């Protein structure tokens, strides 16, 4: 069977060399430990991608400062994101064995480059998952996820028709920056990409300013949730949970959360935190019913807004399953189509789950004829929101601990990834502690040990 144009393009690009990386964004110690190691020779623990469906905790070199705008951060907390599973599965191109994972972390500044002005050793900080330069057209508008200067990956530029920002711990497709599931991280453009945490915001709350809070908030406000809206959310993981909470904050009168399969338990988990939420388990529908038909019965015409918090790699039907396996598409259109057919005419559909490339069988007819607004929320511009979200944590408007179920050891991340990938019942969002972490803050989970370290 012939490759789709999408797969052919990617294959052609990779065959001609792929990334043209620069010293500024090639920061993975596994590529050349001697070049990127701290002069002290100090070692650290880190989680690396070890090939498809395999991760491994290793001992490697503590990173060095390479540029005068670099900051070295001692990690006091990181987490595992649903997006990390796309890397685990090999769904994102340009993964290299030995890449340090983790795009969400907080910590304490250990050392700074000579051009750093805003942070200093000893400061508690959270790091944006995207690396922004601070000076390009997009960065000046705080649209940090679209930075023009920190990701020169050739494949991405050709596939997408433009550049997006580099990301920590998220493959060479996004710049090759070593990630935060480690004891130390080199943060490029540290003055731009680090936010100081005040004393009244503990790590267990401040950590999630790096991604999940900004991503959820962006999905809600960018898709245009407003007073009186009925909102349907696909995916009951941490992003879906926070989108539900934030939809109510923005005036939604009803929020309906959809999940199923191995993750169906998450519907009850979220409902225990947000009792007024309504739920649909798609694996437990009556014969002849679909998510769309059930939503139309729950709300005349369907919801006003649909928000996708799942991603494009999870096929439900056999056709998409085999097309993904054969490289005929990189992402399934099933959930997007379900959203399009479910919302009211002129409804709004926001896509915040990760979609990498191209899809087949897209219902463009319904989109056009019914006037549906399909909105790519993009990688959330963290810098646009994180100061305001920090204030909302401080005043109690947002409580990140609602989604945090576990505290785990960095040394046991191999086991945690297995459990997270299996959607183990009760494991929602984790806080990963290192040797630099303090004790849990009030209300945070106590440490769970799996006996593998």
C-alpha positions in Angstrom: 0.0 0.0 0.0 1.4 3.4 -1.0 2.6 5.8 1.7 0.4 8.9 2.1 1.8 12.3 1.0 2.4 13.1 4.7 4.4 10.0 5.5 6.3 10.3 2.2 7.3 13.9 3.0 8.6 12.9 6.5 10.5 10.0 5.1 12.0 12.1 2.4 13.1 14.8 4.8 14.6 12.3 7.3 16.4 10.6 4.4 18.1 14.0 3.6 19.5 14.6 7.1 16.6 16.0 9.1 17.6 18.6 11.7 20.2 21.3 11.1 20.9 21.8 14.8 22.9 24.7 16.3 25.0 24.7 19.5 22.3 26.9 21.1 19.7 24.1 20.9 21.6 20.9 20.9 21.7 20.3 24.7 21.3 16.6 25.1 24.3 15.3 27.1 23.8 11.8 25.5 25.0 13.3 22.2 28.4 14.3 23.5 28.8 14.0 27.3 32.3 15.6 27.3 31.1 18.6 25.4 28.0 19.4 27.5 29.2 18.2 30.9 29.8 20.5 33.8 33.6 21.0 34.3 33.3 19.6 37.8 32.5 16.2 36.4 29.6 15.8 38.8 27.1 13.1 37.8 23.3 13.2 38.1 20.3 10.8 37.6 18.0 11.4 34.7 15.3 9.5 32.8 16.1 8.9 29.1 14.2 7.5 26.1 15.6 4.0 25.5 13.8 3.2 22.3 10.1 2.7 21.5 8.1 1.9 24.6 11.2 1.9 26.8 12.6 4.5 29.2 15.5 4.1 31.6 16.9 6.0 34.6 20.6 6.4 34.1 23.6 8.2 35.6 24.9 10.9 33.3 26.8 14.2 33.5 25.4 17.3 35.1 25.0 19.8 32.3 27.2 22.8 31.8 26.3 26.4 30.9 27.0 26.8 27.2 25.7 30.3 26.4 26.0 33.4 28.6 22.1 33.5 28.9 22.0 29.9 30.4 20.9 29.0 33.9 21.5 25.7 35.7 18.6 24.7 37.9 18.6 22.0 40.6 15.3 20.2 40.1 13.0 20.0 43.1 9.9 18.7 41.3 8.9 17.4 37.9 6.0 15.4 36.6 4.8 12.9 33.9 2.5 14.3 31.3 0.2 12.5 28.9 2.3 14.1 26.2 5.3 12.2 27.5 3.5 9.0 26.4 3.6 10.1 22.8 7.4 10.1 23.1 7.4 6.8 24.9 5.4 5.3 22.0 7.6 6.8 19.4 4.7 8.8 18.0 6.8 11.9 17.7 9.5 11.9 15.0 13.1 12.7 15.7 13.5 10.9 19.1 17.0 9.7 19.7 18.1 7.0 22.2 19.5 8.7 25.3 17.3 11.9 25.1 16.5 13.1 28.6 12.7 13.5 29.0 10.5 15.8 30.9 9.1 19.2 29.9 7.6 20.3 33.3 9.8 21.1 36.3 10.5 23.5 39.1 13.6 24.0 41.2 16.3 26.2 42.7 18.7 28.2 40.6 22.2 26.8 41.1 24.3 29.0 38.8 23.8 31.6 36.1 25.5 32.8 33.0 27.2 36.3 32.9 24.3 37.9 31.0 21.6 36.8 33.4 19.9 39.7 35.3 16.5 38.6 36.6 17.3 35.4 38.6 20.1 34.5 40.9 21.4 31.4 42.7 19.0 30.4 45.5 15.9 31.6 43.7 13.0 29.2 43.6 11.7 29.0 40.0 9.4 27.2 37.7 10.4 26.7 34.0 8.2 27.2 31.0 8.1 23.9 29.0 8.8 25.9 25.8 12.1 27.8 25.3 11.5 31.3 24.1 14.2 33.8 23.1 12.3 36.9 24.4 13.2 39.1 21.4 11.5 37.8 18.3 8.1 38.9 16.9 6.1 36.3 18.8 8.0 36.5 22.1 7.5 40.3 22.2 3.8 39.5 22.3 4.4 36.8 25.0 3.3 34.1 22.4 6.2 32.1 23.7 5.2 28.8 22.1 5.7 30.3 18.6 9.3 31.6 19.2 11.1 31.9 15.8 14.7 31.4 17.1 14.9 28.4 19.4 14.0 25.5 17.1 15.6 25.2 13.7 14.3 21.7 13.0 14.1 21.3 9.2 11.3 18.6 9.3 9.0 20.7 11.5 9.5 23.8 9.4 8.6 22.0 6.1 5.7 20.0 7.6 4.0 22.9 9.4 5.0 25.8 7.1 6.6 27.7 10.0 8.6 27.3 13.1 7.4 26.8 16.7 9.4 27.2 19.9 11.9 24.6 21.1 10.6 22.5 24.0 12.4 20.9 26.9 12.6 17.2 26.9 10.5 16.7 23.8 12.6 15.3 21.0 14.8 16.9 18.3 11.6 17.7 16.4 11.3 20.5 19.0 15.0 21.5 19.3 16.7 18.7 21.2 16.7 20.4 24.6 17.4 18.0 27.5 14.4 17.7 29.8 13.5 18.1 33.5 13.0 14.5 34.6 16.5 14.8 36.0 18.4 16.3 39.0 19.8 19.2 37.0 18.7 21.1 33.9 20.3 23.7 31.7 17.7 26.4 30.9 18.4 28.4 27.8 17.5 32.1 27.9 17.0 31.7 31.7 15.8 35.3 32.3 12.9 34.7 29.9 11.9 31.1 30.7 12.1 31.0 34.5 9.4 32.5 36.7 10.2 33.1 40.4 7.9 31.3 42.9 6.9 33.2 46.0 7.1 31.6 49.4 3.4 31.1 49.7 3.3 28.8 46.6 4.9 25.4 47.3 6.6 23.4 44.6 3.6 21.0 44.5 1.5 23.9 43.2 3.9 26.1 41.3 5.3 23.2 39.3 2.2 23.0 37.1 2.6 26.5 35.9 5.2 25.0 33.5 2.5 23.4 31.3 -0.7 21.9 32.5 -2.3 25.0 34.0 -1.4 27.2 31.1 -2.4 24.5 28.5 -5.8 24.1 30.2 -6.4 27.8 30.5 -5.4 28.4 26.9 -7.8 25.7 25.7 -10.7 27.3 27.5 -10.1 30.9 26.6 -8.8 30.3 23.1 -11.8 28.2 22.2 -14.0 31.0 23.6 -15.9 29.4 26.5 -18.2 32.1 27.9 -21.2 32.7 30.2 -24.0 30.2 29.6 -22.1 27.8 27.4 -22.5 24.0 27.4 -19.0 22.5 27.1 -18.0 19.0 26.2 -14.5 17.8 27.0 -12.9 14.7 25.5 -10.4 13.2 27.9 -10.6 13.0 31.7 -6.9 13.3 32.4 -5.3 16.2 34.2 -5.7 18.6 31.3 -9.4 17.6 30.8 -10.0 18.0 34.6 -8.5 21.4 34.7 -10.3 22.5 31.5 -13.6 21.5 33.2 -12.7 23.5 36.3 -11.7 26.5 34.3 -14.8 26.3 32.0 -16.9 26.8 35.1 -14.6 29.7 36.1 -15.4 31.2 32.7 -19.1 31.0 33.1 -20.1 27.6 31.5 -23.5 26.4 32.8 -22.8 22.7 32.0 -19.6 20.7 31.5 -19.8 17.2 30.1 -16.6 15.1 30.4 -16.0 12.1 28.0 -13.7 9.2 28.5 -13.7 5.4 28.5 -11.7 2.2 28.1 -8.8 1.8 30.6 -9.2 5.4 31.6 -12.9 5.3 32.5 -12.1 5.4 36.2 -10.9 9.0 35.7 -14.5 10.1 35.2 -15.3 9.2 38.8 -12.0 10.7 40.0 -12.9 14.1 38.4 -16.5 13.9 39.6 -15.2 13.5 43.1 -13.4 16.8 42.8 -16.1 18.6 40.7 -19.4 17.1 41.7 -21.5 19.2 39.3 -19.7 17.8 36.3 -21.6 15.4 34.0 -19.9 12.4 32.4 -20.1 10.0 29.4 -18.3 6.7 29.4 -18.0 5.9 25.7 -17.3 2.2 26.3 -20.6 1.8 28.2 -23.1 3.3 25.8 -26.3 1.6 24.9 -26.4 -0.4 21.7 -26.9 1.9 18.7 -25.8 5.0 20.6 -22.7 7.1 20.0 -21.1 10.0 21.9 -22.7 12.4 19.4 -26.2 11.0 19.8 -25.9 11.0 23.6 -24.7 14.6 23.6 -27.6 15.7 21.3 -30.0 14.1 23.8 -28.4 15.7 26.7 -28.4 19.2 25.1 -30.7 20.4 22.3 -28.5 20.7 19.2 -25.4 19.6 21.2 -22.9 21.5 23.2 -21.7 25.0 22.3 -18.1 24.1 22.7 -16.0 20.9 22.3 -12.5 20.7 23.7 -10.1 17.9 22.7 -7.7 16.8 25.5 -6.6 13.4 24.3 -4.3 13.4 21.2 -4.3 12.0 17.7 -2.4 8.7 18.3 -5.3 6.7 19.9 -7.4 5.1 17.2 -10.7 3.6 18.2 -11.7 2.0 14.8 -9.8 -0.6 12.8 -9.4 1.5 9.7 -7.5 4.2 11.6 -5.6 1.7 13.6 -4.1 0.0 10.5 -3.5 3.3 8.7 -1.5 4.5 11.6 0.4 1.2 11.7 1.1 1.4 8.0 2.3 5.0 8.1 -0.6 6.2 6.0 -1.5 8.9 8.6 0.2 10.2 11.7 -3.0 11.0 13.6 -6.5 9.7 13.7 -9.4 12.1 12.9 -12.0 10.1 14.9 -12.3 12.4 18.0 -12.1 15.6 15.8 -15.0 14.2 13.7 -16.9 13.3 16.8 -16.5 16.8 18.1 -17.6 18.4 14.8 -20.8 16.3 14.6 -21.6 16.8 18.3 -21.6 20.6 18.7 -24.4 23.0 17.7 -24.3 24.6 14.3 -21.7 27.3 14.4 -20.2 25.6 17.5 -16.6 25.8 18.4 -14.1 23.0 18.6 -10.7 23.5 20.2 -7.8 21.0 19.7 -5.3 21.0 22.6 -4.2 17.3 22.5 -1.0 16.6 20.6 -1.4 16.1 16.8 1.9 15.6 15.0 1.2 15.5 11.3 -1.6 14.4 8.9 -4.9 12.7 9.2 -7.4 10.9 6.8 -11.2 10.7 6.7 -11.7 14.2 8.0 -15.3 15.4 8.0 -14.7 18.7 6.2 -18.3 18.7 4.8 -19.9 19.0 8.3 -17.3 21.6 9.2 -18.2 23.8 6.2 -21.9 23.2 5.9 -22.7 23.7 9.6 -20.3 26.6 10.1 -18.2 24.8 12.7 -15.2 26.7 14.1 -12.2 24.3 14.3 -9.5 26.0 16.4 -6.0 24.6 16.8 -5.2 25.9 20.3 -1.5 25.3 19.7 1.1 24.7 22.3 -0.1 27.1 25.0 1.9 30.3 25.2 2.9 29.8 28.8 4.4 33.3 29.2 1.1 34.9 28.2 -0.6 33.4 31.2 1.7 32.2 34.0 1.9 35.4 36.0 -1.9 35.7 36.1 -2.3 32.0 36.9 0.2 32.3 39.7 -2.0 35.0 41.3 -5.0 32.6 40.9 -3.1 29.9 42.8 -2.3 32.5 45.5 -5.9 33.7 45.9 -7.3 30.1 45.8 -9.1 30.5 42.5 -7.1 27.6 41.1 -6.1 24.5 43.3 -3.6 22.4 41.4 -3.6 19.8 44.1 -7.0 18.6 43.0 -5.4 16.7 40.1 -2.3 15.4 42.0 -2.8 11.8 43.1 0.8 10.6 43.7 4.3 11.6 44.8 7.0 9.4 43.4 10.8 9.1 43.2 12.8 10.1 40.2 14.6 6.8 40.6 11.4 4.9 40.0 10.2 6.7 36.9 10.6 3.6 34.7 7.9 1.9 36.8 5.8 5.1 37.0 5.8 5.4 33.2 4.5 1.8 32.9 1.7 2.5 35.3 0.8 5.8 33.8 0.8 4.4 30.3 -1.6 1.6 31.5 -3.8 4.3 33.1 -3.5 2.6 36.4 -6.6 3.3 38.5 -6.1 6.2 40.8 -3.0 7.6 39.1 -3.9 11.0 37.8 -1.1 13.5 38.1 2.2 12.8 39.8 4.8 14.9 41.6 8.3 13.5 41.0 10.7 14.3 43.8 14.5 14.4 43.6 17.3 14.4 46.2 16.8 18.2 46.3 13.0 18.1 47.1 11.6 19.3 50.4 8.9 17.4 52.3 5.3 17.4 50.9 3.3 20.6 51.5 0.0 20.4 53.4 -2.6 18.7 51.3 -0.1 17.1 48.9 0.1 13.3 48.6 2.7 11.4 50.6 5.5 9.5 48.9 4.6 6.2 47.2 7.5 3.8 46.8 7.3 0.9 44.3 10.4 -0.9 45.5 12.2 -0.7 42.2 14.9 1.8 43.1 
